[in-house]
Each structure stands twice: as C-alpha cells, then as structure tokens.
Amino acid sequence: MDYKEIIAQYDGKAGGIIEAYHALLREFSYLPEEAIAEAARVFKLSTAEAYGIATFYSMFSVEARGKNVVRICESAPCHVAGAADVVAALERELGIKMGESTADGKFALEFTECVGQCQATPVITVNGKPYLDVSPAQIPAIIAEYK
Amino acid sequence: MAEEMRIVLRNYGKIDPLKIDDYLAQGGYKSLEKARAMNTADLIAEVKKSNLRGRGGAGFNCGMKWSFAAGAQADQKYVICNADEGEPGTYKDRLIMENDPHTLIEGMAICAYAIGATQGYIYLRGEYPFLVSTLNTAINQAKEKGLVKDFDIEVRSGAGAYVCGEETALIESIEGKRGEPRFKPPYPPSEGLWSKPTIVNNVETFANIPVIIEKGADWYASIGNPAYPGTKVFTLTGDINNRTFFEVPTNTTIREIVFQFGGGIPGDKKFKAVQIGGTSGAFIPDALLDTPVAFDSMSAIGATLGSGATFVIDESRDIVDVATRIAGFFEHESCGKCAPCREGTARTAELMEKINEGRGSNKDVTLLEKLGTVMSYSCLCGLGQAAPAPVLTTIKHFKADYEAKFV
C-alpha cells in the first residue's frame, strides 16, 4: 500500500492521525515528509501541526531509519541491571552507534524509556517485541532473527 | 505476617484471557448486571462509600469523580481507561490486561452506566502493541454476547510519551494532538474529551469495580488502611531477590514489601534505599521502612504510593549516579509546554551530571534544592511537580554520597 491508501483508511476517524502514523510506521518504519503533508490534508490540519504531532512522540521518526527498530531501555531498573553492557554488545554487533541505522537499511538502534517488562531486566525490543533478561552474549542470535 | 490478597488479580492464572466463558464461569459480568439493576445515584453512592481511591497516582475518591460526570448535562459523555502506564518499574496494568481483560471492560461498562456514557476508550501505551488484539478480542466477545449493550470501547495506542499518563495530556492525544497537559480547571468530569464530560480512571481502579459491586462497599472499605482501603499491586525491581509482583492490602508496610514479599537483598549486601511509585517517587531510607504503603501514610513521610513500582538499591550502588539517570529521564520526557518544567528538568539534569562527574560543589546542591522546590509548586502538571522528588530526597537522606563526589 502507498502512503495515501494507508492514511485514507483513517479518514473521518476523530483524532485518527496518530493511528494513521502508527500504520505508516508499520509500512515504512518512519514518517516520510509527503505522508505528513497528506495526513495534514486528510485530517484538516496545517502541515506544521501534523509535523508537530509527528515529532512530539518518541516512537515516530521523521527521518528515514532502518526497517527493524531495535530499542534498549535505559530506565533505572534496566540501568542497574547492566543495560550499558547490552548497549555495547548491540553497537558491536550492528557496527553502528546508538541513534544510527545500518548502511543496508535493515536496522535502527535507539534508546527507549521503560517498556513495562521490568520483571526481567535488562530489556530490548525489536519492532515492539520484547526480549527479556537480555545478556550481551544473546545479542547476535536476537539480531540474526531479523537479518 | 502480612499476606497477599488478590482483588484486581483475582483471576490471574485461573482463566484463559481470550475466552469470555472462563471469565463468566468465575462470576464475570454479574456485577454489571447487578449495577444495571440499581439506580445510578445508588450505584455511585456505593462506589463512593467503598472509599476506592484512584490507583493511577493521584488517589482521588473514585465515586466522587463519577458523581461529577454523572451530574454534568451533555449529549455525550466518555469513559476513558488510562492504560498508559509509563512509570519505569511498573507493569501492573499490563498484568491485568494481559491476564484478565474482561475485568477492565466490566469495570468500564459499570462506570459508563453510572455516568450515562455510551463510548469508551482504552488509551494503551505504545510499548504494548501485543495487547491491542487481546483487548479487541475481549471487547468483541462482550459485545457479541450482548453483555455491554450499547456501550462501545475503542483501543487507541500511545506513541511513547510519558506525559500522556497525565489525564488531560492523554485526552489531547486521543483527540489526535500533541500530548500536552491542559490548564485545569475545567477538570475532565465536566469538560474532557472533545469538551464533553469524561471519566479517566486507571486500569487497576476499573479492575476493582466489579468486586466492589459484587461484595459491597462495606466489605471493601474494611480492607487495609481505612483512609485508602483495598489492595495495591506492587512490582519489585532492582536489587531484590524476588523480582516479581504482589497484590497486598494497603496497611502492609514498606519493610514487609521489601524484606518479606521481596525476599530482601541478594548476596550479603545491605539495603540502601527504595524508591516507590515510579521514577518520580522519593528514595526512602531504612529508618522509614515501617511506614504503611497507603496513600496518606506515604505522603506523611514525603513519599508517594504512585503506581506501586518498588525499585530497591543495595549499598554497593552509586545513588547519585542513579538519581542522575533519573534526572535525564525527566529532561527527555518533559513536554516543553511550561517553562518551569522545560527549563527546570534540563537544568536539574545538567547540575546532576556536573556533580556525578566530580565537578560539583555544595553550591550546586543548594541550587538543586531551590530549583526543585520552585518546580514542585510552579510546574503545570504532575510530571514537573514530581520530577524533583528523586533528587531532593536523595539529597535529604544521602547527602554524604553527594559530598563524596564534590571537587
């Protein structure tokens, strides 16, 4: 589906622009500029307002990023459980720094705040799917699932 | 010896959450039927009498809140479930939704009948995408069986903004806007979603409702602490043997939570501090552990019950480093609408980093105290008002740890 068809599915839904952005994210992994302009038109907002909504929420990205979004929690429970070691393992495995995407466009690496799986810290998520009690040694196998 | 008591988690592990018949077999939706046989004034009076207070952190009397929306005149009213639990260390609402979604739906439907609403929303945090289908399955089953009658519920997903746990910011987000808190008053029960009377309650609050209707207000009011009766779910994280969850009566003490239910500190290490209520909670030292967890008892020691998140750190932890990480959290999550929070969280993080890196002095601590005090009364919403608490309480109870890092 192209971005216009995706957004059209939410036309007429009150406050539906955020749901439309989620749907765009599932398809493109980020919100392309022309999709934001189209959403503004459909939901009768100025482009600035539609852009303001896109940049307010941390899950939405207005810049192109890797298809599979890997996020690591940096909140206090994960912080004391050794999240820093997992960050180092992720950067090593993907060959990029936090906040970057791989050159092949397959992976984006980001920090997140608490994802609500604190019974098993540290936690990472890939495209929203949580991986629990993650150790640096497990990182290559988790990443391999998405290669 | 304190014992666990399960009200909101009564069906945990006993039913298949995707099978409504399992929930019905446990007496599910009988409370909704009973509520609908009552007149709405009596129903609200019953909820008020139970003294159930909001489990999202503010602790407002639930029945009282409902009475405001019930008394408001409008062509449409809304019931919203705040399922945006974003307090680090908290996952209690996920437990309820994942294991017993129908108790939430039943609680919302009882509220809808009480205030005269036909439309509900569950605002689900974006970090729980896997729960969308669980909730929709449950909603559709309740609808198909005709149990919720003309009451519709729609699930809306958040997108990673901690501030949207604040009820007016949450409402803005459902309306499709930036999730920035509104000026209050008006409060949502008189003017909420699309300016209509709206009840926003937490998942855990709604999950209590069916049991209160089934067993009666007097039964509920007699459990735990009389000023904040019932149970509370605690989720234990950090340096604790049992990294799990417990539902206990509200007269349980912090010491019982940490050492009895939590099993104490791993290894031979000693307890250093516990932060309760989420990342905006106070750090509590050993001397105050015999405090009951009830809302007002916690306020009396300058702490909060909040979400019930319980984050324990042992003596080997660098508490200034932990508080610095938390200051970074608030800098990131401040929505930027009001200056005291936008600037205050950034300057707090800056000063904390300076101290943590060994470049600070007592002057910086004095500045942090002054800034934190100003923020606690001048920020627009709870985020900014509570943000200084971890810094202020660690300065208060663990000043020596700060001094050890001074230049």
Interface residues (C-beta under 8 A of the other chain):
Chain A: A14 G15 G16 I17 I18 E19 Y21 H22 F43 G52 I53 F56 Y57 S58 M59 F60 E74 S75 A76 P77 H79 V80 A81 T112 E113 C114 V115 G116 Q117 C118 Q119 A120 T121 T125 G128 K129
Chain B: E85 G86 E87 P88 G89 T90 Y91 R94 R125 G126 E127 Y128 P129 F130 R156 S157 G158 A159 G160 A161 Y162 S173 I174 E175 G176 K177 R178 G179 E180 W194 T235 T237 G238 D239 R243 T244 F245 Q275 T279 A309 F311 I313 R317 V322 R325 I326 F329 H332 E333 C335
